[in-house]
Amino acid sequence: METVKKTTSPSVSEVFNSMEYGPALESDKVAAAWLDDHDRKFGLFINNEWVHPEERKFYETKSPGSGEFLAKTTQGNSDDVETAVCAAKEAHKSWSTLSGHERSKYLYSIARHVQKHSRLIAVVEALDNGKSIRETRDADIPTVIRHLYYYAGWAQLMEETLPGWESVGVIGAIVPWNFPLMLLCWKVAPALAMGNTVVLKPATYTRLSALLFAEICAEAGLPKGVFNVITGGGAMGQILAEHRLVDKVAFTGSTEIGKVLRMATAGTGKKISLELGGKSPVVVYHNADLDSAVESVVDAIWFNQGQVCSAGSKLLVQEPVFDKFIEKLKVRLGHFRIGKTMDKTIDMAAIVDESQRKSVAEYVEGAREEGADVFQVEVPEGCFYPPTLITGVNTASRVVMEEIFGPVLVALPFRTAKEAIAIANNTLYGLGASVHSEQLPLALETAKNIQAGSVWINCHNMFDAAAGFGGYKQSGFGRDGGREGLFEYAKPGWQTSEIVSKPDVDFKKFGTAYEGGAPTINGSNGEHTAVDRTYKLYYGGAQKRPDGNYCRTVRSAEGKVMAQVGDSNRKDVRNAVEAAVKAQPGWAKKSPFNRQQILYYIAENLEQRKKEFAGILEEMTGVTSDEAAEELEKCIERLFYWAGYADKYGGTVQETQLYGTVIKIHEPLGVIGIVCPDKNPLLSFVSLMAPAIARSNAVVMVPSEKYPLAALGLYQIFETSDLPGGVVNILTGGRDHLTKYLAEHQNVDGMWCFTSRNAATFVENASAVNVKRTWVGYGKDRKWMDDQQGQGEEFLYHSVQVKNVWLTMGDIFAN
């Protein structure tokens, strides 16, 4: 009998000699069967049905790792957007009226069905995106499930915890290709929980998991029209955002596209939230656990091939350990496994598309040409890019400043903690950061001073539904996750939704006119000589003459001259903003108790002069003496109200799955420009100023153009109330002129405008330049005397930005 010797390659002895992993391939048979069930040809998913519109082109989806054809998906057009949005609008009528408990049950059902199909979803996501099955199985899909459960809870609790808030309407959600399903759920779960309906446009490269999720929602019993998926090219996203029936745009993607969408929706009345790009620093101090920090850096930059908006792509290592740490990183990269998407043993898989791979390569080649040192390891042929470490660059290098969105890490040394913070903040972005040190007070102080929405201590890229994720500066505004994420999908119940076409505003000419004052005949007929009353501007804690040395006349309700006020120009705006920028950091470092006392002092001093201020209001606006007195009493009450909140809205502890603590900190925006309406000129001024400064912001105030005198009288009160100079700055003059230069100023972090719709349109459009947050009234009157409209959590929401600081543990008990 002939003996057949079975051989393997590599042999067992060779495996023991090399100690290399063998392949452990995940089967894609079930995913292939799902694709085949659809003949590998997908339509749109609208009203819980597959829609296959005629005469549409198709996009071929291929798996990035292998180039294997997966399916064809429909290239929709504006007609398909119309169909989907109308379906969502109709569904909103009934979905928004369901009780929170009913919506909670639906979200719970979706979560359970996603759990049951989790393996299929993980495989489809890996095939479609190119990332490793290990990441989709162990990171992406568990995070999706966690969000669905979390917001099922908020749906149940909405009526109790958010009284007076209601759904926005139809949400146009646009998500990128790096975490297709996870980012989808970050928007869909809170939107549905709050009673909204959704039309989702997935990224061109990665459409399959969104279509699969839509099927699962229908299987879970979600009513028709509540969640709809339309596929198409990049232009479809803007068509969706501009649709007349879309009430809010929720976008995650590049900063450039975010700016386009901000301008496209300006003045329409649509809410918008933007989660944009990043250039996140990773700070490693000399007293860090270097080996643990190496693994944290791996998670920071090479997770998902570096295609993560919060990727820790800027490594800052303290000089004494810089060379040692870089050598440890190189050794770690020498053991990196790059390979097939479905191999469960790999560290990194394919880049999503060849065009993205080329973009990454161009950045690295540019660094080589600058003289940088580039360290890389070998990768297979195909759409792969090697994990890359770049050293020998300066802080102004392109690879240091710009988002690369690939597996490229740039390392720089630093000497002191202040230098590390300065380099970390030397960026247009502010999405994420991490700090590594065994000295917790040092790490916490560093985290507090880095301008980013999420800061991880001794870890990186940790996510949970209970902790909102979002950015500072040009990383966008709004949060995905946490209670803070609910406000992106809700509005005060008294507000009416009124979406209009974008107003026709000439942005080049808006507010450019500057008209100096001229002598005014006051009609006194020489009966007596009055003492001159000319109010100066107020900034930096001092009264200032306007730069142009012009003034304008303020008349009483009867047409008589009351006083003259300074007519500010763009240089006055510059000076006031500079004063605010200088004052704000010191104001933020004062204790909440100190800020509270100052607000009480302002109220106390206003109380002593309320008859004087009431008289000014009565003469200036023509209201009755009782109405003027009532407005003064409400001003004092508002100051007391916001003094109470000066030390009661600092943040909380987030209940995440982390073995450790996640602290939510409500940080100030920074400098806010505030343009006040004519209605209730003193009360509206106080109602907008007080919450902003209570939460540590500095403000540049533009009081009512028609009735500015009462607000100007406050600067004498500020001077006697211990308010530091520069915290509140007041400019008078043409409000459109001042609005223009405040909205365009790069150092203004937020802009509030409660004047005309044209002004609101200009503010929202101009804000796109540096992605500043805005709050505008679109020319609608607000009842400032009504506490529901003149104070409350809406004002707090606009006065702060959320930072979540993640603190790990594990010295005593492993978890």
C-alpha positions in Angstrom: 0.0 0.0 0.0 1.4 3.3 -1.1 1.7 6.0 1.7 0.8 9.5 0.8 2.6 12.1 2.9 0.6 15.3 3.5 2.6 18.5 3.6 1.6 22.0 4.6 3.1 25.3 3.7 4.5 26.6 5.8 5.3 23.5 7.7 4.7 23.2 11.5 8.4 23.5 12.2 8.6 26.6 10.1 5.7 28.1 11.9 7.4 27.4 15.3 10.6 28.9 14.0 9.0 32.1 12.8 6.2 32.3 15.3 4.1 34.1 12.7 0.3 34.0 12.7 -1.4 32.0 10.1 -4.5 33.4 8.3 -7.8 33.1 10.1 -10.4 34.1 7.5 -13.9 35.0 8.3 -16.5 33.5 5.9 -18.4 35.9 3.7 -20.9 33.3 2.5 -23.9 34.8 4.4 -23.1 38.3 3.2 -22.7 37.0 -0.4 -26.1 35.3 -0.1 -27.7 38.6 1.1 -26.1 40.4 -1.9 -27.3 37.6 -4.3 -30.9 37.8 -2.8 -30.9 41.3 -4.2 -29.3 40.2 -7.5 -26.4 42.4 -6.4 -28.4 45.4 -7.6 -29.9 47.8 -5.0 -32.5 50.5 -5.4 -33.4 53.2 -2.9 -35.2 52.4 0.4 -38.2 54.6 0.9 -41.3 54.0 2.9 -40.0 50.6 4.0 -39.9 49.5 0.3 -37.2 49.0 -2.3 -37.7 51.7 -5.0 -36.2 51.2 -8.4 -36.7 54.4 -10.4 -36.4 54.1 -14.1 -33.5 55.5 -16.2 -31.0 55.8 -13.4 -27.4 55.0 -13.6 -25.6 52.6 -11.2 -22.5 52.8 -9.2 -20.3 49.6 -8.9 -19.2 48.9 -5.4 -16.0 46.8 -5.1 -14.2 45.6 -2.0 -11.1 47.8 -1.5 -8.9 45.0 -0.3 -9.5 42.5 -3.1 -11.1 44.6 -5.9 -14.0 42.0 -5.9 -17.3 43.3 -7.3 -19.9 43.4 -4.6 -23.0 45.1 -6.0 -24.5 47.9 -8.0 -26.3 50.7 -6.3 -28.6 53.3 -7.7 -27.4 56.8 -8.6 -30.4 58.8 -7.5 -31.3 62.3 -8.5 -33.4 65.3 -7.3 -36.6 63.5 -8.0 -35.6 60.7 -5.7 -34.7 63.2 -3.0 -38.2 64.7 -3.4 -39.8 61.3 -3.0 -37.9 60.4 0.1 -38.3 63.7 1.8 -42.0 63.8 1.2 -42.3 60.3 2.6 -40.4 61.4 5.7 -42.5 64.6 6.1 -45.7 62.6 5.9 -44.4 60.0 8.5 -43.4 62.8 10.9 -47.0 63.7 11.4 -47.7 60.5 13.3 -44.2 59.6 14.5 -43.7 62.9 16.3 -47.1 62.4 18.2 -46.2 59.0 19.6 -45.4 58.9 23.2 -41.7 58.6 24.2 -42.5 55.1 25.4 -43.7 54.0 22.0 -40.6 55.4 20.3 -38.4 53.8 22.9 -40.0 50.4 22.1 -39.2 50.8 18.4 -35.6 51.8 19.1 -35.2 48.8 21.4 -36.6 46.5 18.7 -34.1 47.9 16.2 -31.3 47.3 18.7 -32.3 43.7 19.2 -32.6 43.0 15.5 -29.1 44.6 14.9 -27.7 42.3 17.6 -29.3 39.3 15.9 -27.7 40.3 12.5 -24.5 41.6 14.0 -22.2 39.1 12.3 -23.8 39.7 8.8 -23.5 43.5 9.3 -19.9 43.3 10.4 -18.9 41.2 7.3 -20.8 43.5 4.9 -19.2 46.6 6.5 -15.7 45.1 6.2 -16.2 44.1 2.6 -17.7 47.4 1.6 -15.2 49.7 3.4 -12.0 47.6 3.3 -11.4 47.8 7.1 -10.6 44.6 9.0 -13.3 42.3 10.1 -11.8 42.5 13.6 -12.6 46.2 13.8 -16.1 46.0 12.4 -16.9 43.0 14.6 -15.3 44.3 17.9 -15.6 48.1 17.6 -18.1 49.4 15.0 -21.1 47.2 15.4 -21.0 47.1 19.3 -20.9 50.9 19.2 -23.9 50.9 16.9 -25.9 48.6 19.2 -24.9 50.7 22.3 -26.2 53.9 20.6 -29.5 52.3 19.8 -30.1 51.1 23.4 -28.9 54.4 24.8 -31.3 56.5 22.8 -34.1 54.1 23.4 -33.7 55.2 27.0 -33.7 58.9 26.1 -36.9 58.4 24.1 -38.5 57.0 27.2 -37.3 59.9 29.3 -37.7 62.8 26.9 -41.0 64.1 28.2 -39.7 64.1 31.8 -36.2 65.3 31.3 -36.7 67.7 28.3 -40.0 69.4 29.1 -41.0 72.1 26.6 -38.8 70.6 23.8 -40.1 68.9 20.7 -38.9 67.3 17.5 -37.4 69.4 14.7 -39.0 67.6 11.8 -37.3 65.9 8.8 -33.6 65.3 9.3 -31.3 65.2 6.2 -28.4 63.1 7.4 -25.2 62.9 5.4 -22.4 60.5 6.5 -18.9 59.7 5.3 -17.3 56.4 4.3 -14.9 55.8 7.2 -17.5 54.5 9.7 -20.5 54.1 7.5 -22.9 52.4 9.9 -21.6 53.7 13.2 -21.8 57.4 12.1 -25.3 56.7 10.6 -26.5 55.5 14.0 -24.9 58.4 15.8 -27.4 60.6 13.9 -30.4 58.3 13.4 -30.7 57.1 17.0 -31.1 60.5 18.7 -33.1 61.8 15.8 -35.7 59.1 16.0 -35.7 59.2 19.8 -36.7 62.9 19.8 -39.5 62.2 17.3 -37.9 63.2 14.0 -37.9 61.3 10.8 -34.7 60.8 8.7 -33.6 60.7 5.1 -30.1 59.4 5.0 -27.5 59.8 2.2 -24.5 57.5 2.7 -21.1 58.0 1.1 -20.6 57.0 -2.4 -17.9 54.4 -1.6 -19.9 52.7 1.2 -23.6 52.3 0.7 -24.3 48.7 1.5 -24.4 48.7 5.3 -26.9 51.6 5.3 -29.2 49.7 2.9 -28.9 46.6 5.1 -29.7 48.6 8.2 -32.8 50.0 6.5 -34.0 46.5 5.8 -33.4 45.6 9.5 -35.4 48.7 10.6 -38.3 47.5 8.5 -37.9 44.0 9.9 -38.0 45.5 13.4 -41.4 47.1 12.6 -40.3 50.8 12.3 -43.3 52.6 10.6 -42.9 53.4 6.9 -41.2 56.7 6.0 -39.6 57.2 9.4 -36.2 56.1 8.1 -35.3 56.3 4.4 -32.0 55.7 2.5 -31.2 57.4 -0.9 -28.0 56.7 -2.7 -26.2 58.9 -5.2 -23.2 61.1 -6.0 -21.7 63.8 -3.8 -24.0 66.5 -5.3 -27.0 64.6 -3.9 -26.0 65.6 -0.4 -26.4 69.3 -1.1 -29.7 68.7 -2.9 -30.9 67.0 0.2 -29.6 69.7 2.5 -31.3 72.4 0.4 -34.7 70.7 0.1 -37.5 72.9 1.3 -39.0 70.2 3.6 -35.8 69.3 5.4 -35.7 71.0 8.8 -32.3 70.1 9.9 -29.0 68.9 8.3 -26.7 66.5 10.2 -23.4 66.2 8.5 -20.2 64.3 9.2 -17.4 64.8 6.7 -14.6 67.1 5.5 -14.3 70.7 6.7 -14.5 71.9 3.1 -17.9 70.3 2.4 -19.1 71.3 5.8 -18.5 75.0 4.9 -20.3 74.5 1.6 -23.4 73.1 3.5 -23.3 75.9 6.1 -23.4 78.5 3.3 -26.1 76.6 1.3 -28.5 76.6 4.3 -27.7 80.2 5.5 -30.9 82.1 6.2 -33.3 79.2 5.5 -34.1 78.5 9.1 -32.7 75.0 9.0 -30.8 73.7 12.0 -27.4 72.3 11.2 -24.7 70.3 13.0 -21.3 69.7 11.6 -18.7 67.1 12.7 -15.7 67.8 10.5 -12.0 67.2 10.2 -9.3 67.0 12.8 -5.6 67.0 13.4 -5.5 65.5 16.9 -2.4 65.8 19.0 -1.1 62.9 21.2 1.0 64.3 24.0 3.5 61.9 25.7 5.2 63.2 28.8 8.6 61.9 30.0 6.8 60.3 33.0 4.4 58.3 30.9 4.3 54.5 30.8 6.1 54.4 27.4 5.1 50.9 26.5 1.5 51.5 27.2 1.7 54.8 25.3 3.1 53.0 22.3 -0.1 50.9 22.1 -2.2 54.0 22.6 -0.5 55.6 19.7 -1.2 52.5 17.6 -4.9 52.9 18.5 -4.7 56.6 17.9 -3.4 56.7 14.3 -3.4 53.2 12.8 -6.9 52.2 13.8 -9.1 52.0 10.7 -6.0 52.7 8.5 -5.8 56.2 10.0 -9.1 57.1 8.3 -10.6 58.5 11.5 -11.5 62.2 12.0 -10.1 62.0 15.5 -6.9 60.1 14.5 -4.0 61.0 16.7 -1.8 62.1 13.8 0.3 64.7 15.5 2.6 63.0 18.1 4.3 65.3 20.7 6.9 63.6 22.9 8.9 65.3 25.6 12.5 65.7 24.7 14.2 63.4 27.3 12.3 60.4 26.0 11.7 61.4 22.3 14.4 59.2 20.7 13.6 56.2 23.0 9.9 56.5 22.2 10.4 56.8 18.5 12.6 53.7 18.5 9.9 51.7 20.4 7.3 52.8 17.8 9.5 51.6 15.0 10.0 48.2 16.7 6.2 48.0 17.2 5.6 48.8 13.5 8.0 46.0 12.6 5.5 43.5 14.0 2.5 45.1 12.3 0.3 42.8 10.2 -1.2 44.3 7.1 -3.4 42.1 4.9 -6.8 40.9 3.8 -10.0 42.5 5.1 -11.5 39.2 6.2 -8.4 38.0 8.1 -9.1 38.2 11.8 -5.4 38.3 12.7 -4.4 41.5 10.9 -3.7 45.0 12.4 -4.5 47.0 9.3 -6.3 46.5 6.1 -6.9 48.4 2.8 -7.5 52.1 2.2 -11.1 52.7 1.1 -10.2 53.7 -2.5 -7.3 54.2 -4.8 -7.9 57.9 -5.0 -7.6 58.2 -1.2 -4.4 56.1 -1.2 -2.9 58.4 -3.8 -3.8 61.5 -1.7 -2.0 60.0 1.4 1.0 59.1 -0.7 1.2 62.7 -2.0 1.4 64.1 1.5 4.2 61.7 2.4 6.2 62.4 -0.7 5.8 66.1 0.0 7.3 65.6 3.4 10.3 63.7 1.9 10.9 66.6 -0.5 11.0 68.9 2.6 13.8 66.7 4.0 11.8 64.8 6.6 12.7 61.3 7.8 10.1 58.8 6.7 9.8 55.3 8.2 7.6 52.7 6.6 7.0 49.0 6.6 6.2 46.7 3.7 2.6 46.2 2.6 0.9 43.8 0.1 0.2 45.0 -3.4 -3.2 46.6 -4.0 -5.0 49.4 -2.3 -2.8 49.4 0.8 -0.7 52.1 2.3 2.1 51.4 4.8 1.8 52.6 8.4 4.1 55.6 8.3 6.1 57.6 10.9 7.5 61.0 9.9 10.1 62.8 12.0 12.4 65.8 11.3 9.7 68.3 10.4 8.9 71.7 11.8 5.6 72.9 13.3 4.6 74.7 10.1 5.1 71.7 7.8 2.1 70.7 5.7 2.0 67.2 7.2 1.9 68.8 10.7 -0.9 71.3 9.9 -3.2 69.5 7.5 -5.5 66.4 7.9 -4.0 63.6 5.9 -6.7 61.0 6.7 -4.5 58.0 6.3 -2.0 55.9 8.4 0.6 58.7 8.7 1.9 59.8 12.1 4.1 63.0 12.4 6.2 63.2 15.5 7.7 66.4 17.1 9.6 66.9 20.4 8.6 69.4 23.1 10.3 70.7 26.2 7.7 72.0 28.6 4.1 71.4 29.2 3.2 74.9 28.1 5.1 74.3 24.8 3.2 71.0 24.3 -0.2 72.8 24.8 0.9 75.6 22.4 1.8 73.1 19.7 -1.3 71.0 20.3 -3.5 74.1 19.9 -1.6 75.4 16.9 -4.2 74.0 14.5 -7.4 75.0 12.8 -9.0 71.9 14.3 -10.2 70.8 17.7 -11.8 67.4 17.5 -9.8 65.1 19.8 -6.5 64.8 21.7 -4.8 62.5 24.2 -2.4 63.0 27.0 -0.1 60.3 28.4 1.4 60.6 31.9 1.5 58.7 35.1 1.1 62.1 36.9 -2.6 62.6 36.8 -2.7 66.3 37.9 -0.3 67.1 35.0 -2.4 65.1 32.5 -5.7 66.7 33.7 -4.3 70.3 33.5 -3.0 69.6 30.0 -6.4 68.1 29.0 -8.2 71.2 30.3 -6.0 73.5 28.3 -6.1 71.6 25.0 -8.9 73.0 22.7 -10.7 69.8 21.7 -14.1 68.2 22.2 -12.7 64.9 23.4 -9.5 64.4 25.4 -8.4 60.9 26.4 -5.9 60.4 29.2 -3.6 57.4 28.7 -5.8 56.1 25.9 -7.2 57.3 22.6 -10.2 56.8 20.3 -12.6 55.6 23.0 -16.2 56.1 22.1 -19.5 55.6 23.9 -23.1 56.7 23.3 -23.2 58.4 26.7 -20.4 60.8 25.8 -21.0 63.3 23.1 -18.4 63.5 20.3 -17.8 66.7 18.4 -15.3 69.5 17.8 -14.1 73.0 18.6 -13.0 75.5 15.9 -13.0 74.2 12.3 -13.8 70.7 13.5 -17.4 71.8 13.6 -20.1 72.3 16.2 -22.8 70.1 17.7 -22.4 66.8 19.4 -23.1 63.2 18.4 -23.9 61.2 21.6 -24.8 61.9 25.2 -27.6 64.1 26.5 -25.8 67.0 24.8 -26.6 65.3 21.5 -30.3 65.5 22.0 -30.4 69.2 21.5 -29.2 68.8 17.9 -32.6 67.1 17.2 -35.0 69.1 19.3 -36.2 72.7 19.5 -38.2 74.7 22.1 -41.9 73.9 21.8 -42.9 77.5 21.4 -40.8 77.9 18.3 -42.5 77.4 14.9 -40.6 75.8 12.0 -40.6 78.1 9.0 -38.1 76.9 6.4 -37.8 79.3 3.5 -35.7 79.6 0.4 -32.4 81.2 0.9 -33.0 85.0 1.0 -31.4 87.0 -1.9 -28.7 88.8 0.0 -25.8 90.6 -1.7 -23.0 89.3 0.6 -20.5 91.6 -1.0 -22.5 94.7 -0.3 -24.3 93.8 3.0 -23.2 96.1 5.8 -20.5 97.8 3.9 -22.1 101.3 4.1 -20.7 103.5 6.9 -22.5 106.8 7.4 -21.1 109.3 9.8 -23.5 111.6 11.6 -24.2 115.3 10.9 -25.5 118.2 13.0 -29.1 117.8 14.1 -31.6 120.5 14.9 -33.3 119.5 18.1 -36.2 122.0 18.0 -35.5 123.6 21.4 -35.8 127.1 19.9 -33.1 128.4 22.3 -35.3 128.1 25.4 -32.4 126.6 27.4 -29.0 125.2 27.0 -28.8 121.5 27.8 -25.7 119.7 29.0 -24.3 117.7 26.1 -25.1 114.0 26.3 -22.8 112.0 24.0 -22.2 108.3 24.8 -18.8 106.8 23.9 -18.1 103.3 22.9 -17.0 100.9 25.7 -14.3 98.3 25.3 -11.4 97.0 27.3 -13.0 98.4 30.5 -12.9 102.0 29.3 -14.9 104.5 27.4 -13.5 105.1 23.9 -14.1 107.6 21.1 -15.1 106.0 17.8 -12.2 105.6 15.4 -14.0 107.5 12.7 -14.9 110.3 15.2 -18.5 110.3 14.0 -21.6 110.0 16.1 -25.3 109.5 15.4 -28.4 111.1 17.0 -30.8 109.1 19.2 -34.3 110.6 19.3 -37.2 110.1 21.8 -40.5 108.5 20.8 -41.7 112.0 20.2 -38.9 112.8 17.9 -36.8 115.0 20.2 -33.1 114.6 20.4 -32.1 112.7 23.5 -28.4 112.1 23.0 -25.7 111.2 20.6 -23.8 107.9 20.4 -20.6 106.8 18.8 -20.8 105.5 15.2 -18.5 102.4 15.2 -16.6 101.2 12.2 -14.5 98.1 11.4 -11.5 99.4 13.4 -13.7 99.7 16.5 -14.8 96.1 15.9 -11.2 95.1 15.7 -10.3 96.9 18.9 -13.3 95.5 20.8 -12.6 91.9 19.7 -8.9 92.3 20.7 -10.0 93.5 24.2 -12.4 90.5 24.5 -9.8 88.0 23.3 -7.4 89.4 25.9 -9.9 89.3 28.7 -11.6 86.0 28.1 -8.9 83.5 29.4 -8.6 85.4 32.7 -12.4 85.6 33.0 -12.7 81.8 32.5 -10.1 81.2 35.2 -12.0 83.1 37.8 -14.0 80.9 40.1 -17.7 80.4 39.3 -18.4 82.0 42.7 -16.5 85.1 41.7 -18.4 85.4 38.4 -21.7 84.8 40.3 -20.9 87.7 42.7 -20.2 90.1 39.9 -23.5 89.3 38.2 -25.2 89.9 41.6 -23.3 93.2 41.9 -24.5 94.3 38.5 -28.1 93.5 39.5 -27.7 95.3 42.8 -26.3 98.4 41.2 -29.0 98.4 38.5 -31.6 98.1 41.2 -30.3 101.3 42.8 -30.7 103.2 39.5 -33.8 101.5 38.1 -35.9 104.6 38.1 -33.3 106.4 36.0 -33.2 103.5 33.5 -36.9 103.2 33.5 -37.2 106.9 32.6 -34.8 106.5 29.7 -36.8 103.5 28.4 -40.1 105.4 28.7 -38.8 108.5 26.9 -36.8 106.6 24.3 -39.3 103.9 23.3 -42.6 105.5 24.2 -43.7 102.7 26.5 -45.7 103.5 29.6 -44.0 104.1 33.0 -45.5 100.8 34.3 -44.1 98.9 31.2 -40.7 100.5 31.6 -40.6 99.6 35.3 -41.7 96.1 34.5 -38.9 95.7 32.0 -36.4 96.9 34.6 -37.7 94.5 37.2 -37.3 91.7 34.7 -33.7 92.7 33.9 -32.8 92.5 37.6 -34.6 89.1 37.8 -32.7 87.8 34.7 -29.4 88.9 36.2 -30.2 87.0 39.4 -31.3 84.0 37.3 -28.0 83.8 35.4 -26.0 84.5 38.6 -27.6 81.4 39.9 -26.4 79.4 36.9 -22.8 80.8 37.1 -21.8 77.8 39.3 -24.4 75.2 38.4 -23.8 74.2 34.8 -20.2 73.1 34.8 -20.8 69.6 33.6 -21.3 66.1 34.9 -19.9 62.5 35.0 -20.9 60.5 31.9 -22.0 56.9 32.5 -20.0 55.2 29.8 -18.8 51.6 29.5 -15.2 52.7 30.3 -13.5 51.2 33.3 -12.7 54.7 34.6 -14.4 58.1 34.6 -15.6 60.3 31.8 -16.0 63.9 32.9 -18.2 66.2 30.8 -17.0 69.8 31.1 -19.1 72.8 29.8 -16.5 75.1 28.5 -17.1 78.6 27.1 -17.1 79.3 23.4 -14.6 82.1 23.9 -15.6 85.5 22.3 -19.2 85.9 21.2 -20.5 88.7 19.1 -24.1 89.6 20.1 -26.4 91.9 18.0 -29.5 92.8 19.9 -33.0 93.6 18.6 -35.0 96.8 19.1 -37.7 95.1 21.1 -37.3 95.4 24.8 -33.9 97.1 24.2 -32.5 96.8 27.7 -34.1 93.4 28.6 -33.0 91.7 25.4 -29.4 93.1 25.9 -29.3 91.7 29.5 -30.9 88.4 28.5 -28.3 87.8 25.9 -25.3 89.2 27.7 -25.8 87.5 31.1 -25.8 83.8 30.2 -22.8 84.4 27.9 -20.6 85.9 30.6 -22.1 83.6 33.4 -20.5 80.7 31.4 -17.1 82.5 31.1 -17.4 84.0 27.6 -16.4 87.5 26.7 -18.8 89.4 24.5 -18.9 92.2 22.0 -22.4 93.7 22.3 -24.2 95.7 19.7 -27.3 97.2 21.4 -30.5 98.2 19.6 -29.6 100.6 16.8 -32.8 102.6 17.4 -32.8 102.5 21.2 -29.2 102.1 22.5 -29.2 104.5 25.5 -30.3 102.2 28.3 -27.7 99.6 27.3 -25.0 102.2 27.2 -25.9 103.3 30.7 -24.8 99.9 31.9 -21.1 100.6 31.4 -21.1 102.8 34.4 -22.7 100.0 36.3 -20.0 97.5 35.0 -17.3 99.8 36.3 -18.7 99.8 39.8 -19.5 96.0 39.9 -15.9 94.7 39.6 -16.5 93.4 36.1 -13.0 93.0 34.6 -12.3 95.2 31.6 -12.9 93.5 28.2 -15.4 90.9 29.4 -18.3 93.1 28.1 -17.6 95.5 25.3 -20.3 97.7 23.7 -20.3 99.1 20.2 -23.0 101.4 18.8 -23.7 102.4 15.3 -25.1 100.8 12.1 -26.0 97.3 13.2 -25.6 95.7 9.8 -22.2 97.3 9.4 -21.1 96.0 12.8 -22.8 92.6 12.2 -20.7 92.2 9.0 -17.3 92.8 10.6 -18.1 90.7 13.7 -19.4 87.8 11.7 -16.3 87.9 9.5 -13.8 88.3 12.3 -11.6 85.2 12.7 -11.2 85.6 16.5 -15.0 85.7 17.1 -15.9 82.2 18.1 -19.7 82.5 18.2 -22.2 85.0 16.7 -25.7 85.7 18.0 -27.9 87.9 15.9 -31.6 88.8 16.7 -32.3 91.5 14.0 -33.4 91.0 10.4 -33.6 87.8 8.3 -31.1 89.3 5.9 -28.6 89.9 8.8 -29.2 86.3 10.0 -28.5 85.1 6.4 -25.3 87.0 6.3 -24.2 85.8 9.7 -24.7 82.2 8.9 -23.1 82.5 5.5 -20.0 84.4 6.8 -19.7 82.0 9.8 -18.5 79.3 7.3 -15.1 81.0 7.0 -14.0 79.7 10.4 -17.0 77.5 11.2 -18.1 79.7 14.1 -21.3 78.7 16.0 -24.3 80.9 15.3 -27.6 81.6 17.0 -30.0 83.8 15.0 -33.6 84.9 15.1 -34.4 85.1 11.4 -36.2 88.5 11.9 -38.8 86.9 14.2 -39.9 88.6 17.4 -39.1 86.9 20.6 -41.1 87.6 23.7 -38.3 88.7 26.0 -40.6 89.2 29.0 -41.7 85.6 28.8 -39.4 83.3 30.8 -40.0 80.5 28.4 -38.5 82.5 25.6 -36.1 84.8 27.4 -34.1 82.4 29.5 -33.6 78.7 30.1 -31.5 75.8 28.7 -31.6 77.0 25.1 -29.4 80.0 26.3 -27.1 77.7 28.2 -26.8 75.4 25.2 -25.6 78.3 23.0 -23.2 79.6 25.7 -21.1 76.5 26.1 -19.3 73.8 24.2 -18.9 70.3 25.6 -15.5 68.7 26.3 -15.4 65.1 27.5 -12.3 64.0 29.3 -11.7 60.2 29.5 -9.8 59.0 32.6 -8.7 55.4 32.5 -8.0 53.2 35.6 -6.6 49.7 36.1 -3.7 49.8 38.6 -5.7 47.8 41.2 -8.3 45.8 39.3 -8.0 44.7 35.6 -11.1 45.1 33.6 
